[in-house]
């Protein structure tokens, strides 16, 4: 795939659509592996999160059955020369059982891309920044961990 603005935008649209279909479900999350290089670095600027993490660590964070996470790109800025993209994301969590929507957040991710052997795109590095929220709002990181542990222990 030629690294052009339009091609990269379409690739990211497919990536986020697949993320929204797969996240949460331990059987579907492995489908996301194809978007990342084997040596992926995930650098999350969230307190108390391992930095940097690897591909397996990132995939593990996507497993939280019953807690749906929807990423909606609101802006994608593509740097063809650096093979990078900055994406402003609206992040919405929903409890699948009760339908409860948690307060939406806005986060920013910087993606460094690479071509694989067949010329397709892969994410090599993600620098992920999260919106600071009020202490009165639920701690979604712990909520995700709780859903994952409840599901995987049963």
Backbone as a chain_set.jsonl record, in Angstrom:
{"seq": "XXXXXXXXXXXXXXXXXXXXXXXXXXXXXXXXXXXXXXXXXXXXXXXXXXXXXXXXXXXXXXXXXXXXXXXXXXXXXXXXXXXXXXXXXXXXXXXXXXXXXXXXXXXXXXXXXXXXXXXXXXXXXXXXXXXXXXXXXXXXXXXXXXXXXXXXXX", "coords": {"N": [[0.852, -1.17, 0.0], [0.609, 2.137, -0.896], [1.927, 4.853, 0.875], [-0.083, 7.186, 1.342], [-2.065, 10.104, 2.043], [-4.872, 9.595, 1.691], [-4.944, 6.744, 1.532], [-3.9, 6.027, 4.052], [-5.779, 7.194, 5.775], [-8.076, 5.671, 5.106], [-7.144, 3.173, 5.935], [-6.919, 3.594, 8.707], [-9.621, 4.033, 9.289], [-10.636, 1.459, 8.848], [-9.171, 0.12, 10.816], [-10.143, 1.281, 13.26], [-12.849, 0.584, 13.065], [-12.677, -2.211, 13.195], [-11.505, -2.451, 15.724], [-13.634, -1.531, 17.319], [-15.468, -3.576, 16.875], [-14.173, -5.772, 17.969], [-13.09, -5.317, 20.588], [-13.06, -5.98, 24.107], [-14.12, -8.636, 23.951], [-12.669, -11.685, 24.601], [-12.317, -13.662, 22.679], [-12.346, -12.346, 20.251], [-10.479, -10.268, 20.357], [-7.815, -11.16, 19.637], [-7.893, -10.831, 16.851], [-7.065, -8.276, 16.381], [-4.347, -8.263, 16.424], [-3.117, -8.316, 13.922], [-2.794, -5.698, 13.119], [-0.539, -4.637, 14.247], [3.029, -4.324, 14.58], [5.331, -7.001, 15.385], [7.126, -6.09, 17.315], [5.882, -3.997, 18.589], [5.611, -0.943, 20.403], [3.877, 0.316, 23.065], [3.189, 3.203, 24.516], [1.844, 4.52, 27.173], [0.443, 7.349, 28.509], [-0.75, 7.372, 31.118], [-1.411, 7.398, 34.522], [0.249, 5.049, 36.615], [0.569, 2.958, 34.745], [2.212, 0.439, 32.916], [5.148, 1.305, 31.213], [7.439, 1.281, 28.501], [4.828, -0.688, 26.991], [4.236, -3.891, 25.438], [3.124, -5.594, 22.419], [1.52, -7.783, 23.229], [0.8, -6.949, 25.782], [-0.718, -4.652, 25.188], [-2.846, -5.827, 23.749], [-3.955, -7.321, 25.8], [-5.05, -5.292, 27.383], [-7.286, -4.74, 25.95], [-9.111, -6.653, 26.537], [-11.984, -6.969, 28.167], [-14.59, -8.265, 28.944], [-18.052, -7.621, 28.567], [-17.854, -4.946, 29.041], [-18.086, -2.538, 26.884], [-16.065, -0.739, 24.639], [-15.829, 2.062, 22.754], [-14.075, 3.572, 20.179], [-13.931, 6.606, 18.622], [-12.66, 8.261, 16.003], [-12.077, 11.676, 15.922], [-10.516, 13.492, 14.732], [-7.965, 13.112, 12.374], [-4.662, 13.447, 11.8], [-2.309, 13.303, 9.388], [1.029, 12.53, 8.753], [2.843, 12.228, 6.116], [5.574, 12.169, 5.463], [6.901, 11.406, 7.852], [5.669, 9.043, 8.301], [3.49, 8.806, 10.103], [0.716, 9.356, 12.339], [-1.522, 11.482, 14.041], [-4.168, 11.181, 16.239], [-7.206, 12.324, 17.406], [-9.342, 11.097, 19.729], [-12.639, 10.152, 20.595], [-13.667, 8.484, 23.393], [-15.777, 6.046, 24.452], [-17.337, 4.247, 26.965], [-19.415, 1.461, 27.727], [-21.587, -0.375, 29.758], [-22.41, -3.504, 28.971], [-24.404, -5.198, 29.945], [-26.167, -3.645, 31.562], [-26.545, -1.384, 30.071], [-25.545, 1.022, 30.83], [-24.001, 4.062, 30.184], [-20.8, 5.356, 30.432], [-19.133, 8.431, 31.327], [-18.023, 10.128, 28.43], [-14.711, 10.359, 27.124], [-11.948, 12.264, 25.888], [-9.172, 11.456, 24.09], [-5.756, 11.359, 22.944], [-3.803, 9.952, 20.42], [-0.66, 9.104, 19.125], [0.486, 7.637, 16.343], [3.04, 5.664, 15.081], [3.898, 4.384, 12.032], [4.659, 1.463, 10.031], [5.783, -0.377, 7.176], [4.831, -3.68, 6.331], [6.214, -6.87, 5.225], [4.737, -7.442, 2.972], [3.995, -5.018, 2.074], [1.889, -3.823, 3.365], [0.324, -1.763, 5.927], [1.369, -1.36, 9.329], [1.124, -0.792, 12.831], [3.738, 0.543, 14.638], [4.467, 1.916, 16.893], [2.723, 3.384, 19.595], [1.901, 6.334, 21.119], [0.116, 7.297, 23.796], [-2.215, 9.477, 25.089], [-4.239, 10.587, 27.742], [-7.325, 12.182, 28.62], [-7.61, 14.243, 31.43], [-9.666, 13.632, 34.188], [-12.437, 14.413, 36.376], [-12.243, 13.67, 39.885], [-14.593, 12.586, 40.773], [-15.647, 10.967, 38.85], [-16.018, 7.627, 37.471], [-13.281, 5.328, 37.787], [-12.037, 4.277, 35.021], [-9.939, 2.654, 34.16], [-9.523, 0.861, 36.3], [-12.067, -0.21, 36.318], [-12.114, -1.55, 33.868], [-10.169, -3.504, 34.398], [-11.478, -4.88, 36.453], [-13.741, -5.99, 35.093], [-12.367, -7.673, 33.29], [-11.02, -9.451, 35.051], [-13.217, -10.61, 36.397], [-14.52, -11.937, 34.32], [-12.554, -13.686, 33.292], [-12.005, -15.288, 35.439], [-14.149, -16.879, 35.785]], "CA": [[0.0, 0.0, 0.0], [1.367, 3.377, -0.951], [1.662, 5.677, 2.055], [-0.678, 8.473, 0.974], [-3.06, 10.585, 2.996], [-6.142, 8.875, 1.524], [-4.765, 5.338, 1.903], [-3.717, 5.928, 5.505], [-7.081, 7.498, 6.383], [-8.93, 4.479, 4.925], [-6.597, 2.119, 6.786], [-7.324, 3.891, 10.089], [-11.066, 3.798, 9.4], [-10.792, 0.01, 9.004], [-8.602, -0.236, 12.121], [-11.056, 1.642, 14.348], [-14.069, -0.224, 12.916], [-12.372, -3.544, 13.725], [-11.339, -2.312, 17.172], [-14.96, -1.42, 17.94], [-16.109, -4.893, 16.79], [-13.419, -6.815, 18.679], [-12.659, -5.045, 21.959], [-13.843, -6.561, 25.187], [-14.331, -10.071, 23.773], [-11.382, -12.387, 24.552], [-12.217, -14.477, 21.466], [-12.18, -11.481, 19.088], [-9.334, -9.367, 20.507], [-6.656, -11.578, 18.846], [-8.008, -10.323, 15.476], [-6.403, -6.973, 16.312], [-2.899, -8.466, 16.348], [-2.635, -8.071, 12.552], [-2.558, -4.271, 12.909], [0.647, -4.216, 14.986], [4.286, -5.032, 14.355], [5.641, -7.874, 16.532], [7.89, -5.345, 18.325], [5.114, -2.796, 18.948], [5.766, -0.27, 21.698], [2.698, 1.072, 23.477], [3.603, 4.089, 25.593], [0.612, 5.121, 27.66], [0.648, 8.421, 29.48], [-1.778, 7.22, 32.136], [-0.727, 7.067, 35.771], [0.32, 3.654, 37.058], [0.51, 2.013, 33.631], [3.542, 0.015, 32.48], [5.682, 2.01, 30.041], [6.481, 0.992, 27.441], [4.268, -2.029, 26.982], [4.419, -4.53, 24.145], [1.891, -5.937, 21.705], [0.677, -8.652, 24.063], [0.255, -6.123, 26.853], [-1.782, -3.82, 24.629], [-3.996, -6.686, 23.463], [-4.567, -7.685, 27.088], [-5.883, -4.18, 27.863], [-8.518, -4.721, 25.164], [-9.995, -7.715, 27.031], [-12.825, -6.602, 29.317], [-15.916, -8.722, 28.53], [-19.201, -6.952, 29.178], [-17.612, -3.51, 29.041], [-17.788, -2.155, 25.509], [-15.27, 0.477, 24.481], [-15.914, 2.543, 21.377], [-13.157, 4.644, 19.817], [-14.395, 7.357, 17.459], [-11.691, 9.304, 15.65], [-12.687, 12.966, 15.61], [-9.578, 14.157, 13.827], [-6.779, 12.326, 12.039], [-3.654, 14.272, 11.139], [-1.381, 12.333, 8.814], [2.326, 13.052, 8.333], [3.344, 11.257, 5.145], [7.039, 12.109, 5.516], [7.327, 10.657, 9.043], [4.837, 7.833, 8.388], [2.879, 8.904, 11.425], [-0.605, 9.989, 12.4], [-2.03, 11.879, 15.357], [-5.61, 10.984, 16.203], [-7.998, 12.717, 18.578], [-10.355, 10.058, 19.87], [-13.693, 10.139, 21.61], [-13.678, 7.145, 23.969], [-17.053, 5.848, 25.153], [-17.518, 2.931, 27.568], [-20.807, 1.099, 28.008], [-21.804, -1.662, 30.399], [-23.258, -4.245, 28.033], [-25.531, -5.808, 30.655], [-27.137, -2.66, 32.057], [-26.691, -0.285, 29.125], [-24.997, 2.239, 31.421], [-22.933, 4.761, 29.466], [-19.914, 6.115, 31.297], [-18.8, 9.708, 30.683], [-17.081, 10.054, 27.313], [-13.429, 11.025, 27.303], [-11.215, 12.558, 24.663], [-7.767, 11.083, 24.217], [-4.961, 11.597, 21.741], [-2.813, 8.915, 20.17], [0.265, 9.322, 18.025], [0.813, 6.327, 15.771], [4.158, 5.537, 14.154], [3.548, 3.258, 11.174], [5.715, 0.805, 9.265], [5.279, -1.307, 6.165], [5.243, -5.066, 6.537], [6.897, -7.461, 4.062], [3.851, -7.434, 1.795], [3.683, -3.63, 1.733], [0.763, -3.337, 4.159], [0.67, -0.929, 7.086], [1.315, -1.876, 10.696], [1.464, 0.193, 13.858], [5.011, 0.202, 15.271], [4.511, 2.573, 18.207], [1.593, 4.241, 19.961], [2.03, 7.186, 22.305], [-1.306, 7.47, 24.108], [-2.444, 10.493, 26.124], [-5.646, 10.579, 28.151], [-7.914, 13.379, 29.206], [-7.719, 14.228, 32.891], [-11.073, 13.706, 34.563], [-12.795, 14.729, 37.747], [-12.146, 12.514, 40.786], [-15.932, 12.046, 41.018], [-16.027, 10.045, 37.784], [-15.494, 6.269, 37.679], [-11.93, 5.028, 37.333], [-12.286, 3.306, 33.958], [-8.841, 1.686, 34.097], [-9.835, -0.177, 37.279], [-13.297, -0.852, 35.88], [-11.724, -2.498, 32.818], [-9.481, -4.612, 35.069], [-12.501, -5.632, 37.183], [-14.495, -6.778, 34.119], [-11.473, -8.699, 32.77], [-10.79, -10.466, 36.084], [-14.474, -11.334, 36.644], [-14.801, -12.814, 33.177], [-11.554, -14.721, 33.119], [-11.955, -16.185, 36.605], [-15.327, -17.772, 35.805]], "C": [[0.897, 1.233, 0.0], [0.947, 4.268, 0.219], [1.204, 7.069, 1.6], [-1.715, 8.846, 2.011], [-4.353, 9.767, 2.9], [-6.031, 7.409, 1.923], [-4.642, 5.158, 3.413], [-5.033, 6.215, 6.224], [-8.016, 6.286, 6.28], [-8.459, 3.335, 5.822], [-7.014, 2.34, 8.235], [-8.826, 3.706, 10.282], [-11.342, 2.307, 9.601], [-10.291, -0.444, 10.379], [-9.593, 0.074, 13.251], [-12.375, 0.873, 14.258], [-13.836, -1.623, 13.491], [-12.165, -3.491, 15.239], [-12.705, -2.304, 17.857], [-15.739, -2.73, 17.864], [-15.474, -5.901, 17.741], [-13.207, -6.561, 20.16], [-13.611, -5.654, 22.964], [-13.868, -8.071, 25.113], [-12.995, -10.805, 23.637], [-11.218, -13.254, 23.302], [-11.946, -13.627, 20.23], [-10.931, -10.595, 19.154], [-8.109, -9.843, 19.715], [-6.717, -11.141, 17.375], [-7.277, -8.997, 15.303], [-4.891, -7.099, 16.131], [-2.338, -8.093, 14.976], [-2.328, -6.61, 12.279], [-1.233, -3.787, 13.491], [1.881, -5.0, 14.564], [4.558, -5.918, 15.571], [6.363, -7.133, 17.656], [7.197, -4.041, 18.737], [5.517, -2.262, 20.317], [4.502, 0.545, 21.931], [3.103, 1.888, 24.697], [2.371, 4.878, 26.021], [0.926, 6.158, 28.728], [-0.545, 8.489, 30.411], [-1.019, 6.85, 33.405], [-0.816, 5.576, 36.066], [0.132, 2.637, 35.937], [1.937, 1.719, 33.193], [3.94, 0.772, 31.217], [7.065, 1.514, 29.727], [5.952, -0.42, 27.597], [4.458, -2.598, 25.586], [3.064, -4.898, 23.54], [0.967, -6.794, 22.558], [0.041, -7.872, 25.212], [-0.876, -5.235, 26.369], [-3.025, -4.656, 24.35], [-4.71, -7.085, 24.752], [-5.464, -6.556, 27.607], [-7.213, -4.1, 27.117], [-9.529, -5.754, 25.641], [-10.693, -7.237, 28.297], [-14.266, -6.938, 28.961], [-17.031, -8.031, 29.306], [-19.048, -5.453, 29.261], [-17.167, -3.125, 27.632], [-17.052, -0.828, 25.489], [-15.34, 0.873, 23.017], [-14.95, 3.705, 21.184], [-13.682, 5.3, 18.544], [-13.367, 8.421, 17.13], [-12.42, 10.586, 15.258], [-11.797, 13.78, 14.69], [-8.382, 13.24, 13.627], [-5.845, 13.237, 11.251], [-2.549, 13.33, 10.69], [-0.123, 13.045, 8.327], [2.951, 12.005, 7.422], [4.857, 11.083, 5.244], [7.522, 11.244, 6.681], [6.609, 9.319, 9.194], [4.205, 7.737, 9.78], [1.507, 9.547, 11.301], [-0.908, 10.33, 13.855], [-3.548, 11.824, 15.258], [-6.221, 11.454, 17.52], [-9.195, 11.776, 18.612], [-11.398, 10.409, 20.918], [-13.768, 8.69, 22.08], [-14.934, 7.015, 24.818], [-17.125, 4.412, 25.662], [-18.987, 2.717, 27.885], [-20.836, -0.266, 28.667], [-22.827, -2.405, 29.55], [-24.52, -4.793, 28.703], [-26.593, -4.791, 31.024], [-27.42, -1.543, 31.06], [-26.139, 1.034, 29.643], [-23.874, 2.796, 30.559], [-22.106, 5.54, 30.483], [-19.541, 7.411, 30.586], [-17.752, 9.534, 29.582], [-15.817, 10.835, 27.662], [-12.872, 11.342, 25.923], [-9.745, 12.296, 24.929], [-7.062, 11.379, 22.905], [-3.935, 10.481, 21.624], [-1.946, 9.333, 18.987], [0.74, 7.945, 17.59], [2.008, 6.459, 14.828], [3.901, 4.263, 13.349], [4.766, 2.703, 10.46], [5.039, -0.072, 8.222], [5.736, -2.71, 6.523], [5.851, -5.605, 5.238], [6.05, -7.439, 2.8], [3.44, -6.02, 1.392], [2.482, -3.06, 2.461], [1.237, -2.514, 5.347], [0.501, -1.69, 8.389], [1.661, -0.729, 11.635], [2.703, -0.307, 14.59], [5.095, 0.764, 16.688], [3.257, 3.414, 18.379], [1.991, 5.013, 21.203], [0.613, 7.649, 22.607], [-1.484, 8.395, 25.303], [-3.925, 10.535, 26.453], [-6.06, 11.906, 28.776], [-7.979, 13.213, 30.726], [-9.177, 14.434, 33.265], [-11.24, 14.045, 36.045], [-12.65, 13.489, 38.629], [-13.506, 11.892, 41.102], [-16.351, 11.016, 39.968], [-15.406, 8.679, 38.028], [-14.083, 6.13, 37.114], [-12.04, 3.911, 36.298], [-11.169, 2.278, 33.838], [-9.11, 0.54, 35.076], [-11.109, -0.916, 36.921], [-12.996, -1.898, 34.805], [-11.049, -3.721, 33.442], [-10.494, -5.504, 35.79], [-13.295, -6.527, 36.224], [-13.64, -7.937, 33.593], [-11.306, -9.818, 33.802], [-12.047, -11.271, 36.373], [-14.735, -12.349, 35.534], [-13.826, -13.971, 33.095], [-11.459, -15.676, 34.3], [-13.147, -17.136, 36.63], [-15.252, -18.837, 34.753]], "O": [[1.825, 1.345, 0.801], [-0.241, 4.413, 0.509], [2.004, 7.998, 1.492], [-2.185, 7.996, 2.767], [-4.868, 9.301, 3.916], [-6.926, 6.881, 2.583], [-5.221, 4.232, 3.98], [-5.361, 5.533, 7.194], [-8.67, 5.921, 7.256], [-9.274, 2.616, 6.399], [-7.415, 1.399, 8.92], [-9.256, 3.262, 11.346], [-12.179, 1.932, 10.421], [-10.913, -1.287, 11.026], [-9.849, -0.779, 14.102], [-12.959, 0.545, 15.291], [-14.694, -2.159, 14.191], [-12.605, -4.39, 15.956], [-12.907, -2.992, 18.857], [-16.596, -2.975, 18.713], [-16.158, -6.784, 18.26], [-13.147, -7.519, 20.931], [-14.803, -5.82, 22.705], [-13.656, -8.734, 26.128], [-12.265, -10.582, 22.671], [-10.091, -13.551, 22.906], [-11.377, -14.122, 19.257], [-10.389, -10.214, 18.117], [-7.405, -9.001, 19.157], [-5.679, -11.088, 16.716], [-6.91, -8.637, 14.184], [-4.232, -6.141, 15.729], [-1.21, -7.609, 14.878], [-1.659, -6.305, 11.292], [-0.84, -2.645, 13.255], [1.798, -6.183, 14.234], [4.076, -5.629, 16.666], [6.231, -7.502, 18.823], [7.852, -3.097, 19.179], [5.735, -3.022, 21.26], [4.111, 1.361, 21.096], [3.332, 1.34, 25.776], [1.918, 5.783, 25.32], [1.592, 5.867, 29.722], [-1.248, 9.495, 30.492], [-0.076, 6.061, 33.351], [-1.831, 4.932, 35.798], [-0.414, 1.559, 36.171], [2.77, 2.622, 33.107], [3.161, 0.867, 30.269], [7.842, 1.332, 30.664], [6.568, -1.251, 28.264], [4.801, -1.868, 24.655], [2.009, -4.56, 24.077], [-0.24, -6.554, 22.601], [-1.113, -8.108, 25.568], [-1.884, -5.079, 27.06], [-4.137, -4.242, 24.678], [-5.938, -7.174, 24.782], [-6.511, -6.817, 28.2], [-8.157, -3.469, 27.592], [-10.679, -5.74, 25.203], [-10.078, -7.116, 29.356], [-15.075, -6.046, 28.707], [-16.966, -7.878, 30.526], [-20.023, -4.75, 29.526], [-16.023, -3.357, 27.241], [-17.385, 0.092, 26.236], [-14.952, 0.101, 22.141], [-14.992, 4.692, 21.917], [-13.858, 4.641, 17.52], [-13.207, 9.382, 17.882], [-13.274, 10.58, 14.372], [-12.27, 14.651, 13.96], [-7.854, 12.666, 14.579], [-6.193, 13.731, 10.179], [-1.932, 12.644, 11.505], [-0.194, 14.028, 7.59], [3.518, 11.018, 7.891], [5.362, 9.967, 5.122], [8.443, 10.443, 6.521], [6.907, 8.55, 10.108], [4.359, 6.755, 10.506], [1.183, 10.189, 10.302], [-0.592, 9.57, 14.771], [-4.14, 12.35, 14.316], [-5.806, 11.036, 18.601], [-9.956, 11.675, 17.65], [-11.07, 10.904, 21.996], [-13.916, 7.776, 21.269], [-15.137, 7.765, 25.772], [-16.991, 3.468, 24.884], [-19.707, 3.644, 28.257], [-20.192, -1.205, 28.199], [-23.974, -1.975, 29.428], [-25.583, -4.841, 28.084], [-27.784, -5.034, 30.827], [-28.419, -0.835, 31.185], [-26.251, 2.058, 28.97], [-22.915, 2.092, 30.241], [-22.649, 6.29, 31.294], [-19.625, 7.483, 29.36], [-16.73, 8.877, 29.78], [-15.853, 11.827, 28.391], [-13.282, 10.755, 24.921], [-9.154, 12.838, 25.864], [-7.704, 11.62, 21.882], [-3.282, 10.113, 22.601], [-2.441, 9.848, 17.985], [1.32, 7.192, 18.373], [1.99, 7.262, 13.896], [3.709, 3.19, 13.922], [5.777, 3.388, 10.303], [3.879, -0.458, 8.367], [6.869, -2.917, 6.959], [5.982, -4.866, 4.263], [6.58, -7.419, 1.689], [2.635, -5.841, 0.479], [2.09, -1.922, 2.201], [2.408, -2.563, 5.723], [-0.378, -2.54, 8.533], [2.4, 0.187, 11.272], [2.726, -1.427, 15.1], [5.714, 0.167, 17.57], [2.79, 4.066, 17.445], [2.37, 4.426, 22.217], [-0.021, 8.31, 21.785], [-0.97, 8.132, 26.391], [-4.768, 10.522, 25.556], [-5.258, 12.631, 29.367], [-8.361, 12.157, 31.228], [-9.845, 15.313, 32.72], [-10.301, 13.967, 36.837], [-12.906, 12.375, 38.172], [-13.567, 10.787, 41.64], [-17.309, 10.273, 40.179], [-14.387, 8.572, 38.711], [-13.742, 6.735, 36.098], [-12.128, 2.736, 36.655], [-11.426, 1.138, 33.452], [-8.943, -0.626, 34.72], [-11.229, -2.112, 37.185], [-13.551, -2.997, 34.827], [-11.333, -4.852, 33.048], [-10.388, -6.73, 35.749], [-13.5, -7.705, 36.516], [-14.131, -9.058, 33.464], [-11.435, -10.996, 33.468], [-11.97, -12.483, 36.573], [-15.125, -13.486, 35.799], [-14.226, -15.11, 32.855], [-10.891, -16.761, 34.174], [-13.161, -18.092, 37.404], [-16.16, -19.661, 34.642]]}, "num_chains": 1, "name": "protein.A"}
